[in-house]
Amino acid sequence: MPSRLERANAIRALAMDAVQRANSGHPGAPMGLADVAEILWREVLRHNPNNPTWLNRDRFVLSNGHGSMLLYAVLHLSGYPLPLEALQNFRQLHAPTAGHPEFGECPGVETTTGPLGQGFANAVGMALAERELARAFNQPDYPVVNHHTWAIVGDGCLMEGISHEVASLAGTLKLGKLNVIYDDNGISIDGAVDAWFTEDVAGRFEAYGWHVIRDVDGHDADAVARALAMARGSDDRPTLIMCKTVIGWGSPGKAGTADAHGSVLGDEEIARTREQINWPHAPFEIPAEIYQEWDCREAGAEREADWQRLFKAYQSAHPELAAEFERRMAGELPDDWDKGLVNFAVSAQTGLEPLETRKASQRCLEMIGPNLPELFGGSADLSGSNGTKWKGARVMTADKGGNYYSFGVREFGMTAIANGMALHGGLIPYTGTFLVFMEYARNALRLAALMGIRNIMVYTHDSVALGEDGPTHQPIEQLSNLRTTPNLSVWRPADSVETSFAWQAAIKRREGPTAIVLTRQKTQAQIRSEDTFAAIHRGGYVLVAEQHELQAIIIATGSEVELAVAAARQLSARRIGVRVVSMPSVDTFLAQDAEYRDAVLPPDVRCRVAVEAGHPDYWHKFVGLDGAVVGIDRFGVSAPGDQAMAELGITTDAVTAAVDGLLGGK
């Protein structure tokens, strides 16, 4: 029977062979972590290779995603539907074995990792989701939600600031089913980390409220097994297992050096390594007896079958809870979840009440929240300003379940944790901060879009009109940043009606995240016909039709829509035919058929003006190089909001002048 070391060496061989064939990659971490991974995947992790999406599986996250061949090797060896050919095509076009693990591309990959520290944050979100679902659904004798979250992190992950944000929260929330393995090999790309990373990591995590298992020899299988068992049976503290490993273990010439981190070992060094670890087999050749020992399919099927029997009994004892659990884990919305939201949109249309769109958003949440139990919200210490905490929201604590949480001043960590919650399933997360502080969370937002997960970001104080806080808080380029992010849907509503449509679209959208961008200041409610009201969901529509022969089009979003409408009235009084197009969601509008887009923006009308209190460059795709954009290409000013807007040229007169300029001063 193959030994633990021989089974671990299968990981090492696959890693160095795949990296060598690709002529790129990171062999060091997989080779150093092979002994840890062998124990974790074969003896500790509760998973089923036959069904990678089994609802009660343990979640595993490789936060140091550059070591992706570690994950691909264990998935292949343990019996996931990942054939050897996929490993032989590591890092090649259309292969599921991308350079860094990608969610949705490879079975068994729970999240996309590579930007260091974010996988750690995703794991915190997964553990949080597990606990909140357990609180909602578990009943005496029926622990239908009962699994652990495991993550491997490296030195680089713990250097990143996001690790501080989320580790602090995990300790505060007492996420006892979160277990993090620290690959303490002391090496990063630039060499030995003791020149720039000398903190007491164990002391740091103990200060966060973690259970820390120190001084584990990552190459002593018995010591690793004891540590992982201790972590799984821990108290209500998350656990950090500090495994001392040697990067590139087994390589005679490169082990323990930065040369093993992100470069191929080379044919000569691989041959020496094979001799060193007593692995006489050809590249990508794994003996049948090792495959047999690694195969986790039978044990995984038994684990899931046991759970299915438990769940069947749960269905009999608690049929309504069981049906609700299945619905939520499938990501399906309940019937009539948006009935109150639709009613709010209709009433807002008839009421014509000027209102900050951030407050309109809060009212939308009050319509949605009671009918959507999976909705889980939070804010980065700005709940009142963002309007994310709705009347009736239940605040979650370490000891009490809920559907709202103040994440503290942790924009990046908050967004990445929400990604983890969305990835786990059963919850629809939304979070809030000021639009300008989207920059702190930018990379987590990007990964949400890359993974195509339903995560909703509420960004308020969306322009220089926020006023006296000045240029540090006044967004300029952020809207362009958001809109140019692939697979991110962005809504910047003009009033309460468009805000309700934005929330409806965000909740329904399953293929990616949505950013809802909102004002601090009141906006004038717009008058719409029945047809105009019905067209809002298309993302762009004719809000004000021309009263005379169409000569110019004004495109506007958000609070600037009322400026566009006022300008159109002035121009119409001079018998200039102007159409106002409100475009709360550019990406949604662009997804419409060409016939609709051309009906809203007739191609033969070349006189076009866009107005938005943000950077102007983005809008030239709609107005052309000969069109005009009333926008802002400098930083803001500290002044009351209306004065800041006037100082920076975002006025009705500026819009009117832009149209006149294009028409030759008619």
Number of C-alpha atoms within 10 A of each C-alpha: 8 14 10 18 15 17 22 26 23 25 28 32 26 28 29 31 26 26 25 22 18 17 14 16 26 28 32 35 29 30 31 30 28 28 27 25 23 25 20 19 18 19 13 15 21 20 27 25 23 17 17 17 16 15 21 19 22 20 25 26 27 31 29 26 29 23 28 27 33 25 24 29 23 25 24 23 26 23 20 21 17 21 13 16 11 20 26 20 18 27 22 14 9 11 16 21 25 20 21 21 28 22 20 14 15 19 20 26 22 24 27 23 25 21 18 24 28 34 30 31 33 33 35 34 29 31 28 26 24 28 22 22 21 17 15 16 17 18 15 5 9 17 16 20 22 17 22 23 26 24 22 24 25 24 20 20 25 18 15 14 14 24 22 19 19 27 23 17 22 25 24 16 20 19 25 24 27 30 28 26 21 22 25 23 23 21 23 18 13 11 14 15 15 10 8 8 14 9 10 9 18 18 12 15 19 16 12 19 21 27 22 21 17 14 14 21 19 26 20 16 18 13 15 23 20 12 22 24 13 14 24 20 11 16 15 17 23 29 29 27 25 23 24 20 25 23 28 30 27 24 24 16 15 18 19 23 21 19 22 27 27 18 17 23 27 14 13 8 16 21 15 15 24 20 14 14 17 12 16 11 12 11 16 17 13 19 11 9 12 18 17 14 16 23 20 23 17 12 15 23 16 12 16 20 12 11 21 15 11 15 18 13 15 20 15 10 13 15 13 11 16 20 11 16 19 13 14 20 15 12 17 13 16 14 9 12 18 22 12 19 23 19 13 21 21 15 14 21 20 14 12 15 16 16 18 23 33 30 24 25 30 20 22 27 26 20 22 24 22 15 18 20 19 23 19 25 30 29 29 22 17 19 21 13 17 28 23 31 26 21 13 12 19 16 16 17 15 15 8 11 16 18 21 24 21 21 23 16 14 21 26 26 31 30 34 30 29 34 34 29 26 26 25 23 21 25 26 24 26 27 27 31 28 26 26 21 20 25 17 16 18 17 16 25 26 17 22 27 22 18 20 20 24 28 31 30 26 26 23 30 25 28 33 32 27 24 23 16 16 19 19 12 22 26 27 25 20 20 24 15 14 19 18 14 14 13 19 24 25 26 30 28 30 28 33 31 28 30 29 29 22 27 23 18 17 23 22 12 17 16 15 19 28 29 27 26 27 30 30 23 21 17 21 20 23 21 14 15 11 8 11 14 19 11 14 22 18 20 25 26 25 23 24 22 14 20 15 14 11 15 17 23 28 30 28 28 25 27 28 24 28 22 23 32 24 18 23 28 19 16 19 16 12 11 14 22 19 28 27 27 23 29 26 30 25 18 20 17 20 14 11 13 9 11 10 15 17 11 11 19 23 13 9 8 12 18 22 25 27 27 28 24 27 24 21 19 14 17 22 16 9 16 21 14 11 12 19 23 28 25 21 23 14 12 17 23 22 17 18 15 20 15 17 21 21 14 13 18 16 24 22 21 16 19 27 20 16 23 29 16 14 17 15 8 9 11
